[in-house]
Amino acid sequence: MFIAASLWAQNSKMVLVKKGAYVPLYGTVDKKPVTVNEFQLDIYPVTNAQFQDFLKKNPEYSKAKIKGIFADKSYLSHWESDFSYGKNNLSNAPVTNVSWFVAKKYCECQGKRLPTLDEWEYAAMADEKRTDARTKESYTKYILSWYEKSKTYANPVGQTFKNYWGVYDMHGLVWEWTSDFNSIFLSGESRKDKDTDKNLFCGSGSVNATDLMNYAAFMRYAFRGSLKAKYTTRNLGFRCAKDFK
């Protein structure tokens, strides 16, 4: 009980990400920097143990009771039962197979929200020492090497590097929901065509990228563009954010 309580307290901590600007891979026609106001971000992704506690307080989001419009059939499919993630998943491994609707609700119940796409990308472009490590070859190689690994979702949170802002697991553990995950590919207008999802995972989809060599980032945007709010996948989790006041 003490260990579980300690994990909950540790994983609920947030850090301040200070105001800054960055040029996103997609979303800006003129390639000008986007300003990101300071905000707070969870140090770690939400864990199975934390999500279990949420479900016990909000049983309408359990596997048996969740409505189909809010989550597909894979929702928490790896869990042993409605309120147990079983013995095969560590309590402090990130919860996955959770839809955007439920991730959003979880954060709201904590008095928080999901981070925006710009907030997530801005915080995630930092390595251990720099706020923007995107031009650093070793940083990109680290992300690409993670893409080639399997079942990283079963690893405990906090075992990847601690970045400049004090955040762990932005890369190397699971993909993560953002509040506006589909804002870039919501319509074909972002690529001057009428197709929304058809070309997301092919080379032509990178035509408007600000850095065509940033394949690691392109894969994130393409993955987000393939999602719908009710979708759940085994390697997709989330963390919460909060406005700084």
N, C-alpha and C positions, 0 to 999 in steps of 0.2 A: 504493500500500500504506500509506504514512504517513497519507494523508488518511482512508482507511477506518478505520485503527486509531484515529485521533484522534476520528472520529465515534463509534466504539464506546465509547471511554472517556468522551466527553462525555455520550452518551445513557444511559449506565449509572448516572450520578450520581443520588442521591436527596436529598430535603430532608425535614426534620422538620416535621410538621404537629402543632402542639401540641393538647393536650386542650381540649375545649370541648363545647358543646351546641348543638343546633339543632332546630327543629320541622320534621319532614319533611312533604312534600306529602301523602304517604300513609303508612299503616302504624301510626299511633297513634290509638286510638279517643278518648282523652281530650285529644288535642292538646297534650300536655305535651312539653317538650323531651327529646330523646334525647341521652344523653351519648356522646361519641366520645373514646376514649382516644387519647393521642398515638401516632403511627405515622409510618413513613417512606414516602414515595411517590416514584416515578420522576419526574424533572423532565419527561421527554418520553415520548410513546407509543413502543412498540417499533417499530423501523423494518424495512424490507425487508432491509437488510444484516444486521441483528442476527438476524432470523429465518432468513435464509439460512445463517448460521453454525450456528444451532441445528439446522437440518435436516441439515446435513452430519455433525453429531455424533449425530443421532438420525434416521437415514434411514427408520425405520418410520413417521414422520409426514409423509413426502413424498407428493405427489399420487398416485403410482402405488401406494403401499403402505398408505396410511391406510385403516383399516377403516371400513365404512359406518356402523357404530354410533357412531363418533366424529366424523364430519363428513359433510355432505351433498355432493351432486355439484358444488356451486359452490366447494368448498374450493380456495383458491388458483387459481381458474379464470383469473385475469388474468395469472398467471405464464407465462413462455415455456416452461419445462420444470420438471422436479422440483426442480432446484437453482438455477434462474436466474429472476430476476424480469424479465429482458429489458432492452432499451434504453429502453423507453417509461416506465418507472417509476424515479424517482430512488432511489438507495440509501438516502437519509435521509428518504424519504417513509414514512408509517406503513404497516405491513403490515396488510392487511385480508383479507376472505374467509377468516377463521380462526375455527374453532369454539371454544366455551367449553372443551371438553375439551382442545384443543391449547394454548389460551392458558394454561390452568391448569398444564399440564405444562411449558410454557416457563418460567413463573415459578418453578415448583418446581426446575427445573434451575439456576436462578440463585440458589437459596437464598432465594427470595421466595415471594409468593403474590399472587393477585388481590385488589384492594381490595374491602372490603364495600360494599354499596350506600350505607350511611350514611357510610362514610369518603369515598367518591367524592363524594357530594352535599355533604358538609360542606366538603371542600377546594374543590369547584367553585363554591360560592356566593360565593367571594371575588373581588373585582376587584383592581386594582393597589394600592389603599390600604386597603381595608376587608375584614375577615374575612367579613362578610355584606353583600353588595350587592344582595340580592334585591328590596329596595324601591326601588332606584335605577332610574329609567326607562331611562336610557341603557344600563344593563347588560342589561336584558331585551330592549331593541331590538337590541342587538348580537347576542344569541343568535338572535332571530327572523330577523334579516337573514341570518345564516349558514344557517338552514334553507332559505332561498330560493335559495342558491347551489348550483351543480352542480360535481361533480368536485373538491371541496376535498381529497379523499383523495389526490390526486396532488401536493399541495403538500408542501414539506419541513417537518419538525417545527421548532418553535421560532420560527415567524413570527407567531404570535398574541401576545397580551399576556402578560407575566409577572405572575402574580397575587401577592397578599399573601404567600403561603407560598413563592414562588419556583418555582411550577409553570407550565408552558406548555401550551397546546392543550387545556385542559379543555373549551373551547368554540371552535368555528371551524374544526376540522380533520376529526375523525371522531367517531362515537359510540364508546363503550368498554364492554367487558364488565366486570361486577362478579362477585364470587364467588357472591353470592346474588341474581342478577339477577331471578329469578322468585319471590322471597319474598313480594312483595306480592300478586301475582295467582296464586299457586300454587293457591289454591282460591277459590271464590266467596264464602267467608266474609268476605273483606276488603270486599266490597260488599253483604253480606247477601243474596246471591242464589246461584244454582247455576250461573251462567254464568262460565266462566273467561276466555275470550278474545273473546266475541262483541261486547261493547260497548266494547272498549278504545279505539277510535278515534272514538267518537261522544260527543256532549256529556254523555249520561247517565253516562258513565264517570267524570266529574269530581265526582260528587255528594258524595264524602267528602273532597275536597281542602281543605286548610287555607287555601288562598288561591286562590279560583276564577279570579282574574285572572292567575294565573301560568301562562299557557298554554305558555310555553317549557318549564317544568319538567314540566307535564302530558304533553307530547309525549314527553319522555324516559321517564317511567314507562310510558306506553302502549306505546312502542316495546319496552321491556324485557319487558313483559307479553306481547308477541306472539312472543317468541323461545323457542326450545327449544335445549338445549345443543349439539346437532349442527348447528344452523343456521349459515350463513355468509352475509354480505352484503358488498357492495363498499364500504360506508361505515362498517363496524364493525371497530374495532381494539381495542387494549388496552394497558395499562401495568401494572406490577407494584408491589406494596406490601410492607411488612415491619413486623413488630412492633418497637417501639423498646425496647431493653433497655439 
